[in-house]
Amino acid sequence: MVLEKIESVREAVRNPWQMFLIGGMISVVCLFISFIVFPQSVGLFTTFLITFALTPFMVDLIRHEEVMTEEEIAKRKNMNLFNRHRGILLVYIAMFAGMVLSLSIIFLMLPQNIVGKMFEDQINEINFIRGSIAFGGTFEKIFFNNIGVLFLAFLFSFLFGSGAIFILAWNASVLATAIGITAKSIGGIKGLPIAILTFFPHGSLEILAYFIGGVAGGIVSAAITRRKSKWFHVILVDSATLMITAIVLLFIAAMIETASIALA
């Protein structure tokens, strides 16, 4: 794979922000390939292509994380949970941020008729979410919808090793579309920073929770696959703790989003 030649897992963990550029580049390339080859559903096929492109790298990343987790546990049993997983979380964050920013800029720079076709799936998803929220029970709907996404991220990552990347790529494209729509309503490219800040308070917590869920499922999956993990019970505790943390983050995010909707 070309990505593996450009960026090794060890280099990505040491310098995670290099993945910002790689995430942006891959998402844009996949978007234009989908627009040309799969015009009937550009958004969905873009997500599939991003997942396909990143899967070998992400499988290696998850395996590396599980091995490093065992080594860190063996050396320092009382090491902080999030210090153990800091590297992979930063890789996720950098890659996701690159996807969101690049797709947001594409949304703002291209003509409206092309944008409408490219991001049709994401626009439909945003309209569905807005329509659902409009019928009351806002906090509960937001919270339990996000919990569902979290467990999908865990399950996909557990079953497929890198499966969470599908959830993250789709959410990156939806968030980029929402940012693009907001930025266009307040002046275009100049409104991009304000649009990003509009979604940052709750969006950052939601996405971080999904990252954590993906890591939680991935390290358990990798440990089971190796079948020789003497620290398997500790990894299970790590995974459970990560999931509880992710649920707490989603609870806080739902409260913030509910308050922002009420004040709008």
Buried (B, 14 or more C-beta within 10 A) or exposed (E): EEBEEBBBBEEBBEEBBBBBBBBBBBBBBBBBBBBEEBEEEBBBBBBBBBBEBBBEBBBBBBBBBBBBBBEBBEEEEEEEEEEBBEBBBBBBBBBBBBBBBBBBBBBBEBEEEEBEBBBBBBBEBBEEBEEEBEEEEBBEBBBEBBBEBBBBBBBBBBEBBBBBBBBBBBBBBBBBBBBBBBBBEEEEBEBBEEBBEBBEBBBBBBBBBBBBBBBBBBBBBBBEEEEEBEBBEBBBEBBEBBBEBBBEBBBBBBBBBBBEBEEE
